[in-house]
């Protein structure tokens, strides 16, 4: 009887189970195990079939090591992103649709600018010879923004054209200025009058003396 031959050499990377034929009590021999991390992971058993339409993709992915058991599946994460995009897509137009009508309604029903009074002041001693008097008028308003129409009248018969003064929102007093220049010698009693034409007509004046020996 020929002596039993040794089985052919096995590569260390293989994990094949081989059966000897010489020993009546059949013995299992495994090749040298692969060091951890040096090769691919080997599993015993029937394995998991390739995912099909009737196989749970997540179970198969966990078995193959591509998805950790605690991780969310890609389908769940992908299913939530479109909802966030949809939310961001309609939120801004909705805010605009609410804000614009509210602003227009506020503008429509906001109180209008009202002139509640006016004063005029200057140096009562008047300017020096050939000097200029600075006359300051103050417009008192109720707070909203708007435009005040006014004019200056001088006691020498001169009347300015209609002037306009812009009033800022939140302002309750706004100054307007008249500069009246004199020349020559003599004495003159002068009066400057501020006439508010709109939105609420009112008037105020101040008197001073020009004296040049």
C-alpha positions as CSV (number, residue, x, y, z in Angstrom):
1,X,0.0,0.0,0.0
2,X,1.4,3.4,-1.0
3,X,2.1,5.7,1.8
4,X,-0.5,8.6,2.2
5,X,0.7,11.7,0.5
6,X,0.7,15.0,2.4
7,X,-1.9,17.5,1.3
8,X,-0.7,20.3,-1.0
9,X,0.7,23.5,0.8
10,X,-1.9,26.1,1.6
11,X,-1.4,29.8,1.4
12,X,-1.6,31.6,4.8
13,X,-4.3,33.9,3.4
14,X,-6.6,31.0,2.8
15,X,-9.0,29.8,5.5
16,X,-10.0,26.6,3.7
17,X,-11.3,23.6,5.8
18,X,-9.7,20.3,4.4
19,X,-10.4,16.7,5.3
20,X,-7.6,14.1,5.5
21,X,-8.2,10.7,3.9
22,X,-5.7,8.5,5.8
23,X,-7.2,8.7,9.3
24,X,-10.3,6.6,9.7
25,X,-11.5,9.0,12.4
26,X,-11.7,12.0,10.1
27,X,-10.0,15.0,11.5
28,X,-10.5,18.7,10.6
29,X,-7.3,20.7,9.9
30,X,-7.3,24.5,9.5
31,X,-4.6,26.5,7.9
32,X,-2.7,29.1,9.8
33,X,-5.1,31.9,10.8
34,X,-4.6,35.4,9.4
35,X,-3.4,38.1,11.8
36,X,-6.2,40.6,12.8
37,X,-6.4,43.4,10.3
38,X,-4.0,41.8,7.8
39,X,-6.6,40.5,5.4
40,X,-10.3,40.4,4.8
41,X,-12.8,39.3,7.4
42,X,-14.0,35.7,7.1
43,X,-17.4,34.6,8.3
44,X,-18.7,31.0,8.6
45,X,-22.3,30.1,7.8
46,X,-24.6,30.5,4.9
47,X,-24.0,34.3,4.7
48,X,-26.5,36.9,3.8
49,X,-27.9,36.9,0.3
50,X,-27.4,39.9,-2.0
51,X,-30.2,42.5,-1.2
52,X,-33.2,42.2,-3.5
53,X,-36.5,43.9,-3.7
54,X,-37.7,41.7,-0.8
55,X,-34.5,41.9,1.4
56,X,-34.1,44.6,4.0
57,X,-31.2,46.8,2.7
58,X,-30.3,47.9,6.1
59,X,-29.9,44.3,7.5
60,X,-27.7,43.4,4.6
61,X,-25.6,46.5,5.0
62,X,-25.0,45.8,8.7
63,X,-24.0,42.2,7.9
64,X,-21.5,43.3,5.3
65,X,-20.0,45.9,7.6
66,X,-20.9,49.0,5.5
67,X,-23.4,50.4,8.0
68,X,-23.1,50.3,11.8
69,X,-26.1,49.0,13.7
70,X,-26.7,52.3,15.4
71,X,-26.4,54.4,12.2
72,X,-29.4,55.8,10.4
73,X,-30.0,54.4,6.9
74,X,-29.3,56.7,4.0
75,X,-32.9,56.6,2.9
76,X,-34.1,58.1,6.2
77,X,-31.6,60.9,6.1
78,X,-32.3,61.6,2.4
79,X,-36.0,61.6,3.1
80,X,-35.6,64.4,5.7
81,X,-33.5,66.8,3.6
82,X,-36.2,67.5,1.0
83,X,-38.6,68.4,3.8
84,X,-36.1,71.0,5.2
85,X,-35.6,72.4,1.7
86,X,-39.3,72.7,1.2
87,X,-39.7,74.4,4.5
88,X,-37.0,77.0,3.7
89,X,-38.5,77.5,0.2
90,X,-42.0,78.6,1.4
91,X,-41.0,80.3,4.7
92,X,-39.5,83.5,3.2
93,X,-42.3,84.2,0.7
94,X,-44.8,83.6,3.6
95,X,-43.0,86.2,5.7
96,X,-42.9,88.7,2.9
97,X,-46.6,88.2,2.2
98,X,-47.4,88.9,5.8
99,X,-44.9,91.8,6.3
100,X,-45.7,93.8,3.2
101,X,-49.5,94.2,3.8
102,X,-48.8,94.9,7.5
103,X,-46.4,97.7,6.6
104,X,-48.8,99.2,4.1
105,X,-51.6,99.0,6.6
106,X,-49.4,100.7,9.3
107,X,-48.5,103.4,6.8
108,X,-52.1,104.0,5.9
109,X,-53.3,104.3,9.5
110,X,-50.2,105.9,11.0
111,X,-50.9,109.5,12.3
112,X,-50.0,112.3,9.8
113,X,-47.5,115.0,10.5
114,X,-49.0,117.9,12.4
115,X,-47.4,121.3,13.2
116,X,-48.3,122.0,16.8
117,X,-46.6,125.4,17.0
118,X,-43.8,127.8,15.9
119,X,-41.5,130.3,17.5
120,X,-38.9,132.9,16.1
121,X,-35.9,134.3,17.9
122,X,-32.9,136.5,17.1
123,X,-30.5,139.0,18.9
124,X,-32.8,141.9,19.9
125,X,-29.8,144.3,19.7
126,X,-29.6,143.7,15.9
127,X,-26.5,143.4,13.7
128,X,-23.6,145.8,13.6
129,X,-23.1,148.3,10.7
130,X,-23.5,146.6,7.4
131,X,-24.1,143.3,9.2
132,X,-26.4,140.4,8.9
133,X,-29.1,139.4,11.4
134,X,-29.7,135.6,11.8
135,X,-33.3,134.9,12.5
136,X,-34.2,131.3,13.6
137,X,-37.6,129.8,13.4
138,X,-38.5,126.6,15.3
139,X,-41.3,124.3,14.0
140,X,-42.9,122.0,16.7
141,X,-44.4,118.8,15.3
142,X,-46.0,115.6,16.7
143,X,-43.4,113.0,15.6
144,X,-44.3,111.5,12.2
145,X,-42.1,112.2,9.2
146,X,-43.3,114.7,6.6
147,X,-42.9,118.0,4.9
148,X,-43.7,121.5,6.3
149,X,-44.3,124.3,3.8
150,X,-43.6,127.9,5.0
151,X,-42.3,131.3,4.0
152,X,-40.6,134.4,5.5
153,X,-42.0,137.9,5.5
154,X,-39.9,140.9,6.4
155,X,-41.2,144.3,7.6
156,X,-39.5,146.0,4.6
157,X,-42.1,144.4,2.4
158,X,-40.0,141.5,1.1
159,X,-41.6,138.0,1.0
160,X,-39.7,134.8,0.2
161,X,-41.1,132.2,-2.1
162,X,-42.7,129.1,-0.6
163,X,-40.1,126.9,1.1
164,X,-40.2,123.3,2.3
165,X,-38.7,121.7,5.3
166,X,-38.4,117.9,5.7
167,X,-39.1,116.6,9.2
168,X,-37.5,113.3,10.3
169,X,-39.6,110.6,12.0
170,X,-39.4,111.0,15.8
171,X,-38.4,114.6,15.6
172,X,-40.6,117.1,17.6
173,X,-38.7,120.3,16.7
174,X,-37.0,121.5,13.5
175,X,-35.2,124.8,12.9
176,X,-35.4,127.0,9.8
177,X,-33.2,130.1,9.3
178,X,-33.5,133.5,7.7
179,X,-30.5,135.7,7.2
180,X,-31.3,139.4,6.7
181,X,-28.5,141.7,5.6
182,X,-28.3,145.5,6.3
183,X,-26.1,148.2,5.0
184,X,-25.9,152.0,5.4
185,X,-26.2,154.3,8.4
186,X,-29.3,154.9,10.4
187,X,-31.7,153.1,12.7
188,X,-34.4,150.6,11.6
189,X,-36.9,148.6,13.6
190,X,-37.2,145.3,11.8
191,X,-39.6,142.4,12.2
192,X,-39.2,138.9,10.7
193,X,-42.3,136.7,10.5
194,X,-42.4,133.0,9.9
195,X,-45.6,131.8,8.2
196,X,-46.4,128.1,8.2
197,X,-48.5,127.3,5.2
198,X,-49.0,123.5,5.6
199,X,-50.0,121.1,7.0
200,X,-51.2,123.4,9.8
201,X,-51.1,127.1,9.2
202,X,-49.6,129.2,12.0
203,X,-47.2,132.1,12.3
204,X,-44.6,133.6,14.7
205,X,-42.3,136.7,14.5
206,X,-39.4,138.4,16.2
207,X,-38.4,142.1,16.3
208,X,-34.9,143.6,16.5
209,X,-33.2,147.0,15.9
210,X,-30.6,147.8,13.3
211,X,-28.6,150.9,14.4
212,X,-25.6,152.2,12.6
213,X,-24.4,155.8,13.5
